[in-house]
Amino acid sequence: MAPRSGKSKSSKAKAEKKKEEKIVPYVLDITVITPYETQVVLKGISTDKILDVRRLLASHVETCHLTNYSFAHEVKGKRLSDKVEMVTLKPCLLKMVEGRFFRLSLLNQISNFIFLVEKSPAFVLLLVSYNILTYKF
């Protein structure tokens, strides 16, 4: 059976149309209000999502210690999903809302912290020096 010529032309036209519709990302200023009522201004791009903002906050000096929080927006409401794009949030002003720690999540946080400390070279040196000092000859 011979292929239809109409379908191949339409798919090529659609592919060209999609190439033309691509939007060039631009820089956004994202203002985040922390639970301590301080403002942190982050530089993001228009294709960023809430998950990317969480990563930026994790690498920021003032907010890296905050781990259990959600975002609130004056238009979109509380508890924004991580998949929400920043372009849809006008104005780009987010408020961090601290979450409650439950026993299981608290234990997970503590175990993650202990895992990180155990893997650090400073902890190994401290442990080795402690063992040498307490060793009885």
N, C-alpha and C positions, 0 to 999 in steps of 0.2 A: 504494500500500500504506500502511496507517495505521501510525503509530508505536506502539510498545509502551509502555504506560503504566508497566509494572513497572520498566523500566530507568531511566527518568528519576527516579523516586522514590528508587531505591537510590543513584544517584549524588549526589543532593542530600543524602541522609542521610550518605553517606561524607564529603562536603565539610564538613558541620556537625561530624562526629565529629573530623575532622582539625583543625578550628579549636579544638575543646575540648582536644585533646592537646598543643597548643603549650606549650612550657616556657619560663618566663621566665628569661633569663640572669642569672647571679649572679657576683659577684666571686670570683676565685680568687687565692691567693698561690702563685706558681710559684717554687720555689727552684732555681737553676741553680748547679752547682759548676763553676767554670772550670778550665782546665788548670793554673792557678797555685794551685789549691786554695783559692780564695776563693769565698765564697757571694754570689750576687746574687739578691735577691728582687724579682720582677716582679709587677705587678698585671695580671691578665688576666681574661677573662670565660669562662664555662663553655662557650661555643661556639667558643673558640679552638682552633686546630690547631697542630701543631709549626711550620708555616710562619709563623704569626703570632708565635710565640715567637722565631723567627729574626729577624723584623722588629723586635721589641722589643729584642732584644740588639744589633742593628745601630744602634739609636738610643741605647743606653745608653753612658755615658762609659767605663766600665771594660772593655767588651767590643766596642766598635765596631771595633777593629783586627783582631779575629779574623775570618777569612774562610773558612777551609777546616776544617770540623769537622762531626761528627755527634753525635747524642745517644744516651746509654745510660740505661736505666731498670732498676732492680733486679728488677722483675717481667717487663717486656716484653722485656728483653735489649738487645743493642747494635744500633746503626744503625737507629734508628726512622725510619719513613717520614714524609714531610712531611704526609701526610694523616691521621695519627693525631690523634684529638681528645683534648684535655687532660682531659676528664671521665673518660675510660677509664683514665687513669694515676693510680692511688692508691697511695701518696702522690705529690703533685705535686713530686717531687724528680728533677731531671734532671742528668746529668753530661755535660759537653762532652768529647768525645774528638777530639783533633786528628787531622786527616787528613794523609796524605802528599801532598806536592806532586810531581806528575810534570812533566816538561818542558813539555808542552803546556798544562797548567793554569797553570803558573808564567808562561809567556809571555802567556797570556790575562790573568792578574792584573796583570802589568806594563803591558800595553797599555791595560787599563782605567784604571789609575792615571795613566798618561801622558795619556790622553784627558781625564780629569777635571782634571788640572793645567793642560792647555792651554786648557781652557774657562774657567778661573777668571780674574777680572779682575786679581788680583795678578800672575799670570804674564805677562799682557799688558803691564802697567805695567813689570815687570822687563825684559821683552824690549825694549820701546820705549826705556827708559832705557839699556839696554846698547847698543842700536844708535846712540843719540845720542852716547854717550861714545866709541864706537869709530869714529864717522864722521870721515873726514879731510876737512878743508876745503881 
